[in-house]
Amino acid sequence: MLHLVDRSRILDQWSWCSRRRYLQYHSGPLGYGIRPKRKAIPLATGLYIHAAIADLLTLNKDDDRAGAREIIAKQLKRYREAVKAGFQGIAEQSPEYDFLEDEQASLIEGLFWGFRRVVLPVLRARFNLLAIEREEGMVVDCTCGLGEGVGELPDHEARDCEGTAVMSRPDLLVEDKVSGEVGNLDFKTSGDCLAVNFPDQFEDNVQLVLGSLGAEKRLGREISHCYILGLNKGWRVKSKLPEDFGRVKTGPRKQESVFCYAWKREANPPNWAEDWRWSFEYEEVHAATGEMKRHTLKGKGYDKAPIWTLQAAAMEGMSALEYWVEWLPEDVVAGEFRLLGPIPMPRHLGKDVLEAITHEERRNRERLWEVYEAIEAHGWTSAEVQSALNQHFPQSWDCKRYGGHCPMLKICKRDVGWEDPIGSGDYILRRPHHQPEVAQMLARGIEPPPEEWEEEGEGGR
């Protein structure tokens, strides 16, 4: 049976911690890894935004607004069900829960309608869409004789191949309508995609290489360039309470996004109607001089308000977010998206990366087998197993990154419950992200765990 790997577990081992890789992808009673049971209200990740955009790209007509509404309604329902199913009992403990679920749903919906308004027309005009989130599998270290990079994964499985299959799922493969060149377009939901240094991380990007090489084998065409579409989520920052003075902010964290909050002035009939502004600062032509002057809303009766509470007579069946995104100036909406590229596909990494994966995964198969035999003979908590893990999957002890700690730290530090992570209630079985791994579980007679909330990795989805 093929040994399956993907970018996430490869980079976990290479750039973070080999013990983290083992625990997340190979440990547990099923041998497919474990993941932490979430203990906080979930934020909107790329999972639901990506799924909604993928479905949107499959619509036959870009002006099918009814179809678009069905798509986003489906993903918002999935999001809210995930919140309610996985976080019962937590909501009451969180002072932010009153607005957090609606806030994050607002972000998902705003990015969706924004994509439809300003990005989709550009993509349709410039590219032919070749594949949308299609699984791409590439076999290296083939043992069945079919050959590396030849055939689909089932072809190798049918021949009892024991090679390594690199799984990838590019967001979108496109063909330039003018040049005919094929490109790999990746979506990145991020809080910093508007930053000056955002493009730096894609110059030598393993994900782009693996996704492009896998697709090349299937298409029989060279992928010459890559594109990155950044979808700006904004940062979650503390809000200002009435008693806060100056720049001090002690209120609950809120999402700083034009798709979540805006400035609202309540109606005061008959003097003025309700008014909304997307920015605290604005420019206006001075009546006397004709010059453009910069102003602020300070002292003019405007307060921050959730966009999902918007009610307007002109909405005509639209949701608050759909109406808001259509009402905003186009340049404001476009400012929440950033298209990078064409970036030359980092082909110079391909040979080295695939060769490194081939040799590393040969060793990993041996390592995993030795750990498995130790567990079978002595039990998970035995000194023999812990010694085998130290030998084959040692900790880096680089446990804190990106504003938090590694979710496996409790097990590594042997805190209460580490002996039985699943039984402790702190961890659940991992459901594979890639379909070939789900299919392999089913072929082994293992029922995949149910879908749970999926956190996006650092730097993107």
N, C-alpha and C positions, 0 to 999 in steps of 0.2 A: 504494500500500500504506500502511496506517495506520502512523503514527509512535507507538510504544508507550512509555509512561512509567509509573512507579509512585512511591509515596511515598519509597522509599529513594533513588532517584537524584535526585529533586527536592530532597530535604532535603540530600543530599550537596552539591549545587551551591549551594544557598541558604545553608546554615549551616556548611559546612565548607570544601570546596575543589572548584572546578570541574574541575581537572585529575584529581582523584581520581574524579569522576564519569566523565570521559571514559575513563580507563584501565579502570575496573571494568565499564563497561557498553557501551562503543563501540569499544574498541581491539582489537588482535589480528587474526589471519588470517581469522577469521570475521565480524568486525565486531560481535560481541556481548560483548566485554569479556574480561578476564582476572581471575584471582584468585590470591592467593598459595598455593603448595603448603605445606600445614601442616608445621611443623617441631617440633611438640610434641604430646604425648599429648592428645587432645581431651577437653574437659570436657562434661558433659551440657548441651545447649542445649535451647531450646524446640522444636526440630524434632521430636524423637522423643516428647517429652511431649505436644505438641500433636496429633501424629498418633494417638497412643494414645487421647487423650481424644476426639478427633473420631470415631474408630471406636466408642468406648464409647457415645457419644451416639446412635449408629445402632442399637444393640441394641434389639430389640423388648421385652425384659423386663429391668428393672433388677436382678432377682434371678438373672439368668443368669451365675452365677459361672464356669461352664465357658467361656462365650463371652468373658468378661473375661480369663480366663487365656490364652486363645488370642491375644487382642489384644495384651496386654503382652508375651507371649513373642515375637510377631512383631517388635515394635519393639526389644526387647532384642537380638534376633538381628541386626537391621539395625545397631544401634549397635556391637555387637561386631565385625561384619563390616567396618564402616567403619574401626574402629580397626586391625584386622589388615591390611586392604587398603591403607590410606593411610599407615600409620605403621610399616611394616616397617623394621627397623634402628634405629629411634628407641627402641623399648622397652628394648633392652639398654643404651642410654646414659642412661636415666632411673632414678635410684634410687627414684622413686615408682611405677614401673610395676607393681611387685609387687602393689600394692593399688589403684592409681588406676582401672583399668578396672572392677574390681568395685565400687569406691566410687561411681563415676558411674552405673553400671547400677543400683546400690542407690537412688540419688537419683531416677532416672527411675521405678523401680518403686514407690518409696514415695509419691511425689507422685501417681502413677496410682491406687494403692489408696486413698490419702487422699482424693482427689477423689471416687472412687466412694462412699466411706463418708459423707462429711460435706457435700459440695457437690451431688452429683447429686440426692439427694432434695429439696433445696431448690429446685433449678432445675425439676425435674419438677412440684413442687407449685405453684410460682408462675407458671411460664411454659408456653406452647406453643412448641415448637422449630420455627422456620420454615425455617431454612437453616443447614447446617453446613459451614463452609469452602467456600462456593460462590464461584467466580470472578465478580466483578462488573466489567463494563467500561462506561465512560462516554465517549462521543465528544464532544470539544470541537473547535471550529474545523473543522466538517464542510465538505467540498468537493464531496460527491456529490449534495447536494440532499435527502437523507433527513431531515436536521435534527439539531441537537445534542441529545444525550440521548434520541434516538429509536432503537428497534431494538437488536438485539444486534450485537456486533462483526462476525460473519460477514455480516450484512446490509449493512454498510458496505463490507466487503472485496469483496463480490460486485459492488458498484457502483464499484470502483476508487477508493474514497475515500482521500484523502491527508491527512485530518485527524489530530488527535492523540487517541489513546485512553488514558485514565487507567485503569490496572488496579488492582484491589484485591481482597482476599479476606478479608472479615470472618470472625472465628472462629465467631461464632454470632449469628444473628438470632432474637430472641425476641418473643413476643406475651404481654403481661400478661393473665392469665386473668380479672382483675377489670375493669381499665380498657379492655382491648382495644388499648392503645397498643403500638407496635412499638419495640423497642430493639435497639441494636447492642452486643453483649457481647464484650469483647476480653480474651483471656488474656495475662497478663504473667508470665513466669518471671523472677525477679529476686532478687538478694541483698539488696535493701533495700526490699521491698514492705511490710515492717512498720514502716518509718520514718515519723516524723510528717509529713515533707514529701513523701512518696511521691505523694499525690493532686495536688500542685501542677502536675505536668507534663501533666495531662489537661484543664486548663481551656481551653486554646487548642491543641488537638491536631490537626494536619493529617491524621494517619492516620484518626482517627475521622470527620473531615469527609468525606474522600474515600470511605471505605468506606460511610458512611451515604448519601451522595448517589448513589453508584452503585447501591446496593440500592434506593433510593427509585424510581429510574427504572424498574427492572424490576418492582417490586412494585406501583407505582402507589399507594403509601401513604406517609404521612409517618413518618419515624423521629424520634420526639420526644426520646428519651433514649438515653444510652449507659451502659454498665456496664463496670467494670474488675474482673476477678478476678485478684488477685495470688497467684502460687504461689511460696512462699518457698523459695529454694534454700539460703540461708545463705551465709556467706562462707568462702573457703578461707584458713585461717590456719595459721601455723607451730605445730607440735605440741611438746610438752614431752618432752625426753629425760631419762633418770635422772640424768644429770650436771648438768642445768640447775638453777640456784639461783634462788629467789624467783620473780619474774615473767618471768625470761628464758626464751625458747623458741627453740631452734635446730633442732628436728626438721623433717622434711618437712611441707609444707602438707597439710592435711586439710580435708574439707568439714564445716563446723559445721552439721550438720543432724540432727534427731531421726530422720531416715530413713537415716542412714549409720552413726552411732556411738552407743553407749550405755555405761552403766557396768555392769560384770559382776564378780561375785564367784564364783570357782571353787567347785565343790562340795567338801565335806569330810565324806564319809560316815563315821560315821552322824550326825555333829553337825549338818550343814545341807546342803541341796541347792543346786545352782547357782542364783544369783539375778541378775536383771537389773533395772536402774533406768534410767529415761529422763533423769533429771536428777541433778546432783550435790547439789542442795539439795532438801529435802522437808520437809513439815509433818506433825506427828504429835500426837495428843492426849495430853497428859501424864496418866498413870494416876492420880496423886494429886490434882491440881488440876482436871483436866478442861479445862484451857486448851490452845489450839493453840500448839505450839512449833515453831520453825523449826530444822532440823538440817542437817548436811552429811554426806557419806559419807567425809570425811577420817578416815584411820586405821582404816577398817572393812573393809579388804581388797578394795576395788573398784578396778578399772582400766578405762580406756577399751578398748572392744572393738568390732570391726566387726559390725554387725547381720546382715550376710549369712552370718556363721558360726553364727548361732543355730540350735540344734537342740533341739526340745522334743517330748516324747512326745505332746503334745496337738495337734500341728500338723495331723494328719489330712489329709495330701496337700497342704497349703498350702506355698508357698515360705516362706523365712524372712521376707521382707518382707511378704508377705500376712498371715502370722500376726502379725507385730509390729504392723502397722497395726490389725488387729482387736483386739489385746490392749491397746493403748494406751487411756487414757481418752479419751473423745470430745472433750473440750475441748482436750486436748493436740494431737490431730490437727487440729481446727478452727483452732487457733492458727497453723498453717502456711499458712492461706489467708485472703485478705482481699478481701471484695467491696465495691467502691465504687459508689455510685449509688443511685437514678438521678441521672445528671449530665445537665443539659440539653445536647442536641446542639449543639455550637458553630456554629450555623447562620450567625452573624454573620460567620464566616470564609469561608463558601462562595463568595459572589460574588467576593470579592477573590482568593481562592486560585485559582479556576478562570480568572478573567481573567488573573491573573499567569502561570499555567501556559500559557495559550493564546499569549500574546505571547512568553514565554521560549522555548517550544518552537519557535515560528516561527524565532526567531533561532538556536536550536540546530541546526535542520535545515540552515540556511545554513552555520553554522560547521562542522558535521560534513562537509558536502560539500566545503568548501574544504580542510579537513585531509585528507580522502580524496584529493582531486585532487593535493595536494602530495606525499602518500605515493606515489601512482601514478607521478608524474613524477620524484621525486627520491629516494625511499627513506626509510624510517623514521628513520634516524640523521642525515639531512641537516640542514644549517643552515636550509634553507627550511621543513622540517616543524617543527623546534623553534621557529622564529619564528612559524609559523602557530598552534602550540599556545599560545605565550605571548600571542598576540593574542586567540585565541578561548576558550581554556581555561586561564587563568593559575593558577599555584599560589597558595594562600593562605599557605603555609609555616607553617600552624598544624598541625604534624605530630604532636604528641603529645597524646593525649587518653585518658581512661579507663584510666590505668595502663599504656599502651603507645603505640607509634608507628603511624602510618598504614602499612598494608601495602604501599603503593605508593612509599614513601620511597626505596627502593633505585633505582627507575627515575628519580625526580625528581632524585636526587643524582648520577645517572649512575655508580653503582657498577659493579663488574665484573659483566658479564652483562646490563646494561640494554639493550644493542643488540638482543638476542634473548631477551626474557623467558621465552618458552616453552622455547626451546632451552637456556637456562641451567639448567633444572630447578627454578628457584625459583617459577615460576608455571605455572598450568594454565588451560585454557579455562573460561570461566564457563558453567555450565548455568543457563538462565533459571529463576527461581523461579515465575513465573506461566505457566499453561498456554497463554494466547493467544500468548505470545512463543515457546514451544516449537512451537506449531502454525505460526507464521509461519516459523520456521527450516525446518520440514519442507516447507512450501509453496515455499520457495526452493531446495529440494533439498539442504539442509544437515542432516547428521545431528547431533542435539544431543549434546554431550559426556555421558559417563556421570555418574550421580549421585555426588557427592563429599560429604565432610563439610561441613556448612553451619554457619557460626558465626552466633550470634544477634547482632543489633545492640544497641547500648548502650541501656539502659533497658528491655529486654524481650526478646522472642523472637528 
